[in-house]
Amino acid sequence: MFTKEFLEVLKQIIKSWQVIAAAVAVLLYINIVSYVSRSYHPPRRPREKKIKMKAEKTEPVPDAVQEEDESNSNDELGLEEA
């Protein structure tokens, strides 16, 4: 089916350093991609119970404290309120 000349040329092509280097590069790339895909885990979502507990722990800051903070920052910067 194949002539001797064709088989000899095919052997030379397969044994060339360019083909061997390209094959090694492709194999390394596939190994790296598969390693990363196996090691990647999407972040876990917090459970609803934890979210509710966090919401209960955080208390709103009273309005008086917020107004004092704003006036102090304006005084330090030399700004006047309109």
N, C-alpha and C positions, 0 to 999 in steps of 0.2 A: 504494500500500500504506500509506504513512504520510501523514498529512495535513500541510498546511503548518504548522499550529499546533504540532504535535508536533515537527517538525524545528526550528522556531524555539526552542522551549523547550529542546530538546536542545543546540542551539548555545550558548544562554545558560548552560546548566549547565556545559558543557565549558569555556567561556571564563571562568568565575568564578574568582576568586583562590584560593578554598578548594580547589577541585579541582586547580588547577595546583600549589599548595603541597604538597598531599598526594602528588601524583605525583612531584614533585621529592624529597620526603622518602623515599618508597619507593625511588626510584632510587639515592639516596645510601646508604641502608641496604644495598641489594643490592650496591653497589660495595664498601662497607667489608667486608661479610661475605665476599665472594668474594676480596678482597685478603688478608684474614687467613687464610682457608682455603688459599690458594695459598702463603703465606709460612710456614705452620706445618709444621715437620718434627718428628716424634717423636724423642726423644733416642736416640742409638745405644746399643746394648747392648755392654758390653765383651766382648771375645773371651775364650774359655776360656784361651788362652795367657797373656794379660795377667793374668788372675785367678790362675793358677798361679804366675806370676812374683812377684806381690804377696804371695802366701801364703808363698813361700820367703824373701822378703826380710824379712818381719816375724818376729822371733824372740821367743819368750815371755820375759817378765821373770823372772829367778830368784826363788825364794821368799824368800831372805834379804833381797833388796832390797825386796820388798813388805812384809815384816814390819817393817823399819826405817821405811818410810814411814808405816805405821799407828801405830807407837809414837811417832814424832815428832809426828804430827798430834794424838794423844791428849795428849801432854805439853803442847803449845802450848795446847790447849783446857782443860787441867786435868781431864781425864777419867781415871777409874781403870778398869782392866780387871778384870772379875769372875772 
